Amino acid sequence: MKTFTKKTAKLLIISLAALVSFSLGVFFSTRNPGSAQTAFADSLAVTPIPADSISILEGMQKANRAVTAAVLPTVVTLDVVETKTVQNSPLEGFPWFFFGNPGGEGEKDKEQQGGEEPKREYKAEGLGSGVIIRKSGDTYYLLTNHHVAGTANEIQVKMYDGREFTGKLVGGDERKDIALVSFESKDSSIPVARMGNSDTVQTGDIVFAVGSPLGYMSSVTQGIISAVGRSGGPNGNINDFIQTDAAINQGNSGGPLVNIYGEIVGINSWIASSSGGSQGLGFSIPINNVKKAIDDFISNGKIRYGWLGVSLMSADKELLAALGQENVKGALASQIFLGSPADKGGILPGDVVISLNGKEVKSVDQLVRDVGDLVSGESAAFKVIRAGKELSLTVKIEERDEKTVSDASRLWPGFMPLPLNDEMKKQFKLDEKQKGVIVSGVQAKSPAAAIGLQSGDVITAVNDNEIKGLPDFYLRLSDKSAKEIWFDVLREGQKVSTMRYKR
């Protein structure tokens, strides 16, 4: 037992000595960093940056500051409140009824509203951006998106310098996703942004996106123009778009896209994102698309669109080939509103519109925008291809009226004729040698519906004249000498004739 104690004590003394030695080593090496294998930034030799490189960078920085300083005071943050009315949930009030209160407030409200479910109001708050683009007296006007302010009941305009004004909705338009807001101020020093020419924007141009992303006011991001002429915006938007990689996030909507000259070339509208945040795919409405809208909003509170009276569809390669017009570029007038400017001006179903007032038609959306920008009463020059021949037509434009546009009873013929290709023949189990056109998308209350046409019918003859394909169909359909139109169709293996439509 004694021997064990002495050995233990000896081992303990040796261990303590080793620990003290290690601690002193660490202490002195820490107090004297130079003795360790450590390199500090200020102790290394630094290669000086060439003066010419610094000069270039300073020039870029100076330019960025100048553009930002010019634009930021014209960009505002918009706090918007929209009052919405909804029906109460059927479950609201259920516990009261369950516990013996069948005559509760919900039942009384229902009786007062004629037996309908009671309604209630709630306020939805939102945030977006805008840019001041005009001043008239003490009234300032700013552009933003329709989805930011187009239905707002309350709008608060917050300036870059912290001042706030009560905004008023002047007008909004869902088709172009644009809105105009005004506020009053006697301060004549409030700057107004300069609008540029978005038609001159090119891929690779340097741009700045300004706004309030995620609520961070007066934020500026920089990038380039990634592409122009993009289509396919949300909610049936008829704009083409400028694509940019300048970071755009929620809250940027309605803010400007600015070129290196400090000019507004676009209104930031939406992003393509799998996460909800910026992924370098931002889209802006070209400023040229909305310049006319500003005057329309101020004068009428809405955009006054020009109306042609045609139903257009994209003339892709397959469709043009079926029409025998492979080398044509334009938009197909598949249907015409009877009594419309197009009808009066001589445009017929099957015409391919290739130019408007000398401007080449590149897409359906572009033609829709260009016609929409025409003024009611204005005469427009159209060029169309009909049966392989180019024709020049003059059409007097009218103002678009939603009631007229939604009246399918005037839409002739009231369906989309499609070429009967091999794929269609297999789908409808038709003979390989079958000729005709397929009926697609019959409009309710249209002439086609009135005479009994159904989607999926194969039209084999018009007014007893055999139809081989789309060219034959449109030729017979456009015969002005015929006072009546009827069709022979193949339906579920049976041949039937429709009723007659009197023109």
C-alpha positions as CSV (number, residue, x, y, z in Angstrom):
1,M,0.0,0.0,0.0
2,K,2.9,2.4,0.8
3,T,4.7,1.5,-2.3
4,F,1.6,2.2,-4.5
5,T,1.3,5.7,-2.9
6,K,4.9,6.7,-3.6
7,K,4.6,5.6,-7.3
8,T,1.4,7.6,-7.6
9,A,2.9,10.7,-6.1
10,K,5.9,10.5,-8.4
11,L,3.6,10.2,-11.5
12,L,1.5,13.1,-10.4
13,I,4.6,15.4,-10.0
14,I,5.8,14.5,-13.5
15,S,2.4,15.2,-15.0
16,L,2.2,18.6,-13.4
17,A,5.6,19.6,-14.6
18,A,4.7,18.7,-18.2
19,L,1.5,20.7,-18.0
20,V,3.3,23.8,-16.7
21,S,5.9,23.5,-19.4
22,F,3.2,23.3,-22.1
23,S,1.2,26.2,-20.7
24,L,4.3,28.5,-20.6
25,G,5.1,27.5,-24.2
26,V,1.6,28.5,-25.4
27,F,1.7,31.7,-23.4
28,F,5.0,33.0,-24.8
29,S,4.2,31.9,-28.3
30,T,0.9,33.9,-28.1
31,R,2.6,37.0,-26.6
32,N,5.1,36.8,-29.4
33,P,3.1,36.0,-32.7
34,G,6.2,36.6,-34.8
35,S,7.7,33.4,-33.4
36,A,4.7,31.3,-34.8
37,Q,4.1,30.4,-38.4
38,T,1.5,33.1,-38.9
39,A,1.4,35.7,-41.7
40,F,-0.6,39.0,-41.3
41,A,-1.9,41.1,-44.2
42,D,-0.1,44.2,-43.2
43,S,3.2,42.4,-42.9
44,L,3.2,41.1,-46.5
45,A,4.5,42.8,-49.5
46,V,1.6,44.4,-51.5
47,T,1.6,44.8,-55.2
48,P,0.4,48.4,-55.9
49,I,-2.7,48.8,-58.2
50,P,-1.7,50.7,-61.3
51,A,-2.9,54.3,-61.4
52,D,-4.6,53.8,-64.8
53,S,-6.7,50.9,-63.4
54,I,-7.7,53.0,-60.4
55,S,-8.6,55.8,-62.7
56,I,-10.9,53.6,-64.7
57,L,-12.6,52.2,-61.6
58,E,-13.0,55.7,-60.2
59,G,-14.6,56.8,-63.4
60,M,-17.1,53.9,-63.2
61,Q,-17.8,54.6,-59.6
62,K,-18.3,58.3,-60.4
63,A,-20.7,57.4,-63.2
64,N,-22.7,55.0,-61.0
65,R,-23.0,57.7,-58.3
66,A,-24.1,60.3,-60.8
67,V,-26.9,58.1,-62.3
68,T,-28.0,57.1,-58.8
69,A,-28.1,60.7,-57.5
70,A,-30.2,61.8,-60.5
71,V,-32.7,59.0,-60.3
72,L,-33.2,58.2,-56.6
73,P,-35.1,61.4,-55.8
74,T,-37.7,60.5,-58.5
75,V,-38.4,57.0,-57.1
76,V,-41.0,56.5,-54.4
77,T,-42.2,53.7,-52.2
78,L,-46.0,53.0,-52.2
79,D,-47.8,51.7,-49.2
80,V,-51.2,50.6,-50.5
81,V,-54.4,49.4,-48.8
82,E,-57.1,47.6,-50.7
83,T,-60.5,47.0,-49.1
84,K,-62.0,43.6,-50.1
85,T,-65.4,42.2,-49.5
86,V,-65.8,38.5,-48.9
87,Q,-68.6,36.2,-47.7
88,N,-68.3,34.9,-44.2
89,S,-67.2,31.3,-44.0
90,P,-70.2,28.9,-43.6
91,L,-68.4,27.7,-40.4
92,E,-68.4,31.2,-38.8
93,G,-71.0,31.3,-36.0
94,F,-71.2,27.4,-36.0
95,P,-70.2,27.0,-32.3
96,W,-72.9,29.5,-31.3
97,F,-75.5,27.6,-33.2
98,F,-74.2,24.3,-31.8
99,F,-74.6,25.6,-28.3
100,G,-78.2,26.7,-28.7
101,N,-78.0,30.1,-30.4
102,P,-79.8,29.6,-33.8
103,G,-80.9,33.3,-33.8
104,G,-77.3,34.6,-33.6
105,E,-75.8,37.6,-35.4
106,G,-75.0,35.5,-38.5
107,E,-78.6,34.5,-38.9
108,K,-79.8,38.1,-38.5
109,D,-77.2,39.4,-41.0
110,K,-78.3,36.7,-43.5
111,E,-82.0,37.7,-43.1
112,Q,-81.1,41.4,-43.7
113,Q,-79.2,40.5,-46.9
114,G,-82.1,38.7,-48.5
115,G,-81.1,35.2,-47.5
116,E,-77.5,35.4,-48.7
117,E,-74.5,34.6,-46.7
118,P,-73.4,37.7,-44.7
119,K,-70.4,39.6,-46.1
120,R,-67.6,41.3,-44.3
121,E,-64.8,43.6,-45.3
122,Y,-61.1,43.4,-44.6
123,K,-58.1,45.5,-45.6
124,A,-55.2,44.0,-47.5
125,E,-51.9,45.9,-47.3
126,G,-49.2,45.9,-50.0
127,L,-46.0,47.5,-50.9
128,G,-44.4,48.5,-54.2
129,S,-42.5,51.2,-56.0
130,G,-43.2,54.0,-58.4
131,V,-41.4,56.7,-60.4
132,I,-42.5,60.3,-60.9
133,I,-42.8,61.0,-64.6
134,R,-44.9,64.3,-64.9
135,K,-45.8,67.5,-63.1
136,S,-48.8,69.7,-63.8
137,G,-49.2,72.7,-61.5
138,D,-49.1,71.3,-58.0
139,T,-50.0,67.8,-59.2
140,Y,-47.3,65.1,-59.6
141,Y,-47.9,61.9,-61.5
142,L,-46.1,58.7,-61.0
143,L,-46.1,55.3,-62.8
144,T,-46.4,52.0,-61.1
145,N,-47.8,48.6,-61.8
146,H,-51.5,47.8,-61.9
147,H,-50.9,44.9,-59.6
148,V,-49.4,47.3,-57.1
149,A,-52.0,50.1,-57.0
150,G,-54.6,49.4,-59.6
151,T,-57.4,48.5,-57.0
152,A,-56.1,50.4,-54.0
153,N,-58.4,52.4,-51.7
154,E,-55.6,54.1,-49.8
155,I,-52.1,55.0,-51.2
156,Q,-49.3,56.5,-49.2
157,V,-46.4,57.9,-51.3
158,K,-43.0,57.9,-49.5
159,M,-40.2,60.0,-50.9
160,Y,-36.5,59.3,-50.9
161,D,-35.9,62.1,-48.4
162,G,-38.5,60.8,-45.9
163,R,-41.5,63.0,-46.8
164,E,-44.9,61.4,-47.3
165,F,-47.9,62.4,-49.4
166,T,-51.4,61.0,-49.8
167,G,-51.7,59.4,-53.2
168,K,-54.7,59.1,-55.5
169,L,-55.3,56.5,-58.1
170,V,-55.7,58.2,-61.5
171,G,-56.2,55.0,-63.5
172,G,-55.0,51.4,-64.0
173,D,-55.0,48.9,-66.7
174,E,-54.7,45.1,-66.2
175,R,-53.9,44.2,-69.8
176,K,-50.7,46.3,-69.6
177,D,-50.2,46.0,-65.9
178,I,-49.7,49.7,-65.5
179,A,-51.2,52.3,-63.2
180,L,-50.9,56.1,-62.7
181,V,-51.0,57.7,-59.2
182,S,-51.0,61.4,-58.4
183,F,-50.2,63.4,-55.3
184,E,-50.3,67.1,-54.5
185,S,-47.3,69.3,-53.4
186,K,-46.4,73.0,-53.7
187,D,-42.7,72.1,-53.6
188,S,-41.5,72.8,-57.1
189,S,-38.1,71.3,-56.4
190,I,-39.4,67.7,-56.5
191,P,-37.6,66.2,-59.5
192,V,-39.3,64.4,-62.4
193,A,-37.6,61.5,-64.1
194,R,-36.7,61.6,-67.8
195,M,-38.3,58.9,-70.0
196,G,-36.0,57.3,-72.6
197,N,-36.7,55.4,-75.8
198,S,-37.0,51.7,-75.0
199,D,-36.9,50.9,-78.8
200,T,-33.2,51.7,-78.7
201,V,-32.4,49.3,-75.9
202,Q,-30.1,46.5,-76.9
203,T,-28.9,43.3,-75.2
204,G,-25.8,44.0,-73.2
205,D,-26.7,47.6,-72.2
206,I,-25.9,48.5,-68.6
207,V,-29.0,49.3,-66.5
208,F,-30.0,50.0,-63.0
209,A,-33.1,48.7,-61.2
210,V,-34.4,51.1,-58.5
211,G,-37.1,50.5,-55.9
212,S,-38.0,49.1,-52.5
213,P,-37.3,45.3,-52.6
214,L,-38.6,43.5,-49.6
215,G,-39.4,46.9,-48.1
216,Y,-35.8,48.2,-48.2
217,M,-36.4,51.7,-49.6
218,S,-34.3,53.4,-52.3
219,S,-32.3,50.3,-53.2
220,V,-30.3,50.3,-56.4
221,T,-29.0,47.2,-58.2
222,Q,-27.0,47.1,-61.4
223,G,-26.9,44.7,-64.3
224,I,-27.3,44.4,-68.0
225,I,-30.1,43.9,-70.5
226,S,-30.3,40.1,-70.9
227,A,-32.8,40.1,-73.8
228,V,-35.5,42.3,-75.4
229,G,-38.9,41.4,-76.9
230,R,-39.7,38.7,-74.3
231,S,-43.3,37.5,-74.3
232,G,-45.4,35.4,-72.0
233,G,-46.0,37.7,-69.0
234,P,-48.4,36.7,-66.2
235,N,-52.2,37.2,-66.2
236,G,-52.6,37.7,-70.0
237,N,-50.3,40.7,-70.1
238,I,-50.0,42.0,-73.7
239,N,-46.6,43.6,-73.3
240,D,-43.4,42.4,-74.6
241,F,-40.7,42.7,-71.9
242,I,-37.1,43.8,-71.4
243,Q,-35.2,41.0,-69.5
244,T,-32.5,42.0,-67.1
245,D,-30.2,40.4,-64.6
246,A,-30.2,43.4,-62.3
247,A,-31.6,42.0,-59.1
248,I,-35.3,42.5,-58.8
249,N,-37.4,41.2,-55.8
250,Q,-40.8,41.6,-54.3
251,G,-41.3,45.4,-53.7
252,N,-39.4,46.4,-56.8
253,S,-42.7,46.2,-58.8
254,G,-43.5,49.6,-60.3
255,G,-40.0,50.9,-60.0
256,P,-37.9,52.1,-62.9
257,L,-35.3,50.4,-65.0
258,V,-32.8,53.1,-65.9
259,N,-30.1,53.3,-68.6
260,I,-26.6,54.9,-68.1
261,Y,-28.0,58.3,-69.1
262,G,-30.4,58.3,-66.2
263,E,-33.4,57.8,-68.4
264,I,-36.4,55.5,-67.6
265,V,-36.5,52.7,-70.2
266,G,-38.8,50.3,-68.4
267,I,-41.1,49.7,-65.4
268,N,-40.0,46.6,-63.4
269,S,-42.9,44.2,-63.3
270,W,-42.2,40.5,-62.5
271,I,-39.5,37.9,-62.0
272,A,-39.2,34.3,-63.0
273,S,-38.0,32.4,-59.9
274,S,-38.3,29.0,-58.4
275,S,-37.6,30.4,-54.9
276,G,-39.6,33.6,-54.9
277,G,-36.3,35.6,-54.8
278,S,-34.1,37.1,-57.5
279,Q,-32.5,34.6,-59.7
280,G,-31.3,37.0,-62.4
281,L,-34.5,36.8,-64.4
282,G,-36.3,40.1,-64.0
283,F,-38.7,41.6,-66.6
284,S,-39.6,45.2,-67.2
285,I,-42.4,46.8,-69.3
286,P,-40.8,48.9,-72.1
287,I,-41.5,52.6,-71.4
288,N,-42.6,53.1,-75.0
289,N,-45.5,50.7,-74.3
290,V,-47.0,53.0,-71.7
291,K,-46.3,56.5,-72.9
292,K,-49.7,56.9,-74.6
293,A,-51.4,55.3,-71.5
294,I,-50.2,58.3,-69.3
295,D,-52.2,60.7,-71.4
296,D,-55.2,58.3,-71.5
297,F,-55.2,58.0,-67.7
298,I,-55.1,61.7,-67.1
299,S,-57.8,62.5,-69.7
300,N,-60.1,59.5,-69.2
301,G,-59.0,57.5,-66.2
302,K,-58.4,54.5,-68.4
303,I,-56.6,53.4,-71.6
304,R,-58.6,54.0,-74.7
305,Y,-57.6,51.1,-76.9
306,G,-58.0,51.1,-80.7
307,W,-60.0,48.1,-82.0
308,L,-59.7,46.2,-85.2
309,G,-62.2,43.4,-84.6
310,V,-60.3,40.3,-85.4
311,S,-59.4,37.1,-83.4
312,L,-55.7,36.5,-84.0
313,M,-53.6,33.4,-83.7
314,S,-49.9,32.8,-84.2
315,A,-49.1,31.7,-87.7
316,D,-46.5,29.1,-86.9
317,K,-44.7,27.0,-89.6
318,E,-47.2,24.2,-89.5
319,L,-50.2,26.5,-89.9
320,L,-48.5,28.5,-92.6
321,A,-47.6,25.3,-94.5
322,A,-51.2,24.2,-94.3
323,L,-52.2,27.6,-95.8
324,G,-49.6,27.2,-98.5
325,Q,-47.7,30.3,-97.3
326,E,-44.5,28.9,-95.8
327,N,-42.3,32.0,-96.3
328,V,-44.8,34.5,-94.8
329,K,-44.4,36.1,-91.4
330,G,-47.3,37.6,-89.6
331,A,-50.5,37.0,-87.5
332,L,-53.5,35.0,-88.8
333,A,-56.9,36.6,-88.7
334,S,-58.7,33.3,-87.9
335,Q,-62.1,35.0,-87.1
336,I,-63.7,38.4,-87.7
337,F,-66.3,40.3,-85.7
338,L,-69.2,41.0,-88.0
339,G,-69.7,44.8,-88.5
340,S,-66.3,45.5,-87.0
341,P,-63.6,47.8,-88.6
342,A,-61.9,44.8,-90.0
343,D,-65.1,43.5,-91.5
344,K,-65.9,46.9,-93.0
345,G,-62.3,47.3,-94.2
346,G,-62.2,44.1,-96.1
347,I,-60.1,41.8,-93.9
348,L,-61.4,38.2,-94.1
349,P,-60.9,35.1,-92.0
350,G,-57.8,33.4,-93.2
351,D,-55.9,36.6,-94.0
352,V,-52.3,36.7,-92.7
353,V,-51.6,40.3,-91.5
354,I,-48.0,41.1,-92.4
355,S,-47.7,44.8,-91.7
356,L,-49.5,47.8,-90.1
357,N,-48.7,51.3,-91.2
358,G,-45.5,50.0,-92.8
359,K,-44.3,48.2,-89.7
360,E,-43.6,44.5,-90.0
361,V,-45.8,42.2,-87.9
362,K,-43.5,39.9,-85.9
363,S,-46.0,38.4,-83.4
364,V,-49.7,38.4,-82.4
365,D,-48.9,40.4,-79.2
366,Q,-47.0,43.0,-81.1
367,L,-50.0,43.5,-83.5
368,V,-52.4,43.7,-80.6
369,R,-50.3,46.4,-78.9
370,D,-49.8,48.4,-82.1
371,V,-53.6,48.3,-82.9
372,G,-54.3,49.2,-79.3
373,D,-52.2,52.3,-79.6
374,L,-54.2,53.6,-82.6
375,V,-56.7,56.3,-82.0
376,S,-60.4,55.8,-82.7
377,G,-61.3,57.3,-86.1
378,E,-57.7,56.9,-87.4
379,S,-57.3,55.2,-90.8
380,A,-54.7,52.5,-90.7
381,A,-52.9,50.8,-93.6
382,F,-52.7,47.0,-93.5
383,K,-51.0,44.5,-95.7
384,V,-52.3,41.0,-95.8
385,I,-51.6,37.8,-97.6
386,R,-54.7,36.1,-99.0
387,A,-54.6,32.9,-101.1
388,G,-50.9,33.6,-101.8
389,K,-51.4,37.2,-102.9
390,E,-50.5,40.4,-101.1
391,L,-53.3,42.9,-100.7
392,S,-53.3,46.5,-99.2
393,L,-56.3,47.5,-97.1
394,T,-57.3,50.6,-95.3
395,V,-59.3,50.2,-92.1
396,K,-60.9,52.9,-90.0
397,I,-60.1,52.1,-86.4
398,E,-62.8,52.2,-83.6
399,E,-62.4,52.3,-79.8
400,R,-62.3,49.0,-78.1
401,D,-65.4,48.2,-76.0
402,E,-65.3,45.2,-73.7
403,K,-69.0,44.6,-74.1
404,T,-68.6,44.3,-77.9
405,V,-65.5,42.2,-77.7
406,S,-67.2,39.7,-75.4
407,D,-70.2,39.4,-77.7
408,A,-69.5,36.0,-79.4
409,S,-72.7,36.3,-81.5
410,R,-70.8,38.6,-83.8
411,L,-67.7,36.5,-84.0
412,W,-67.5,34.8,-87.5
413,P,-67.3,31.9,-87.9
414,G,-67.1,31.3,-84.1
415,F,-64.5,28.5,-84.0
416,M,-60.8,27.9,-84.8
417,P,-60.4,25.8,-88.0
418,L,-57.3,23.6,-87.7
419,P,-55.5,21.6,-90.4
420,L,-56.3,17.9,-90.6
421,N,-52.8,16.5,-90.3
422,D,-51.7,12.9,-89.7
423,E,-51.7,13.3,-85.9
424,M,-55.3,14.6,-86.0
425,K,-56.4,11.7,-88.2
426,K,-55.0,9.2,-85.7
427,Q,-56.5,11.0,-82.8
428,F,-60.0,11.0,-84.3
429,K,-59.6,7.6,-86.0
430,L,-60.0,8.9,-89.5
431,D,-59.1,7.4,-92.8
432,E,-55.6,8.4,-94.0
433,K,-57.1,9.8,-97.2
434,Q,-59.7,11.9,-95.3
435,K,-59.8,15.6,-96.4
436,G,-61.1,18.7,-94.6
437,V,-60.5,20.8,-91.5
438,I,-61.0,20.2,-87.8
439,V,-63.4,22.3,-85.8
440,S,-61.8,23.5,-82.5
441,G,-63.0,25.9,-79.7
442,V,-66.6,26.5,-80.7
443,Q,-67.7,29.8,-79.0
444,A,-70.9,29.7,-77.1
445,K,-73.7,31.8,-78.8
446,S,-71.5,32.2,-81.9
447,P,-72.8,31.6,-85.4
448,A,-71.0,28.2,-85.3
449,A,-72.8,27.2,-82.2
450,A,-76.1,28.5,-83.5
451,I,-76.0,26.2,-86.6
452,G,-74.9,23.2,-84.6
453,L,-71.2,22.8,-85.1
454,Q,-69.3,21.0,-82.4
455,S,-65.6,20.8,-81.5
456,G,-64.1,17.7,-83.1
457,D,-66.3,17.9,-86.2
458,V,-64.4,17.4,-89.5
459,I,-65.7,19.9,-92.1
460,T,-65.7,18.2,-95.5
461,A,-67.7,20.7,-97.5
462,V,-68.9,24.4,-97.4
463,N,-72.2,25.1,-99.3
464,D,-71.8,21.7,-100.9
465,N,-68.3,22.5,-102.2
466,E,-65.7,19.9,-101.2
467,I,-63.0,21.1,-98.8
468,K,-59.5,19.6,-99.2
469,G,-57.8,21.9,-96.5
470,L,-57.5,25.3,-95.0
471,P,-57.1,27.3,-98.2
472,D,-60.3,25.8,-99.6
473,F,-62.2,26.4,-96.4
474,Y,-61.2,30.1,-96.1
475,L,-61.9,30.6,-99.8
476,R,-65.5,29.2,-99.5
477,L,-66.1,30.9,-96.2
478,S,-65.2,34.3,-97.7
479,D,-67.5,34.1,-100.7
480,K,-69.5,37.3,-100.4
481,S,-72.0,36.2,-103.0
482,A,-73.3,33.4,-100.8
483,K,-76.3,34.7,-98.7
484,E,-76.2,31.5,-96.6
485,I,-73.5,29.3,-95.2
486,W,-73.8,25.7,-94.2
487,F,-71.3,22.9,-93.6
488,D,-71.1,19.2,-94.3
489,V,-69.3,17.5,-91.4
490,L,-68.1,14.1,-90.3
491,R,-69.1,13.5,-86.7
492,E,-68.3,10.2,-84.9
493,G,-68.2,8.4,-88.3
494,Q,-71.5,9.9,-89.5
495,K,-72.0,12.5,-92.2
496,V,-74.3,15.3,-91.2
497,S,-75.2,18.8,-92.5
498,T,-75.5,21.8,-90.2
499,M,-78.3,24.3,-90.3
500,R,-77.9,27.4,-92.5
501,Y,-76.5,30.7,-91.3
502,K,-77.9,33.8,-93.0
503,R,-75.4,36.6,-93.5
